[in-house]
Amino acid sequence: MESKLVKGLFIVGELLDVDALTGGFNLQIAFSTGYCAGMNC
């Protein structure tokens, strides 16, 4: 999830454009990717 162009920049949540069966905003993806990015800093 870290940008290849800018070190330390993580792309998470809705910016990943992950498609799910729930439609609309996927809070689980947003929370999970945010947590993973935060733990890797």
C-alpha positions in Angstrom: 0.0 0.0 0.0 3.1 2.3 0.1 3.6 4.6 -2.9 6.5 3.6 -5.1 7.0 7.3 -5.9 6.8 8.9 -2.4 8.4 7.0 0.5 6.2 7.0 3.5 3.0 7.7 1.6 0.4 5.0 2.0 -2.8 4.6 -0.1 -5.6 3.2 2.0 -9.4 3.0 2.3 -11.6 4.1 -0.5 -8.6 5.3 -2.5 -7.8 1.6 -3.2 -11.2 1.2 -5.0 -11.7 -2.3 -3.6 -15.0 -3.7 -4.9 -17.1 -5.5 -2.3 -20.5 -7.2 -2.1 -21.8 -4.5 0.3 -21.6 -1.7 -2.3 -20.9 1.9 -1.5 -18.4 2.6 1.2 -16.6 -0.4 2.6 -15.7 0.4 6.2 -13.9 -2.9 6.9 -11.4 -2.2 4.1 -10.9 1.4 5.2 -10.3 0.4 8.8 -8.1 -2.7 8.0 -5.9 -0.9 5.5 -5.6 2.1 7.7 -4.5 0.0 10.6 -2.0 -2.0 8.5 -0.5 1.3 7.1 -0.2 2.7 10.6 1.6 -0.3 12.0 4.1 -0.3 9.2 5.3 3.3 9.6 
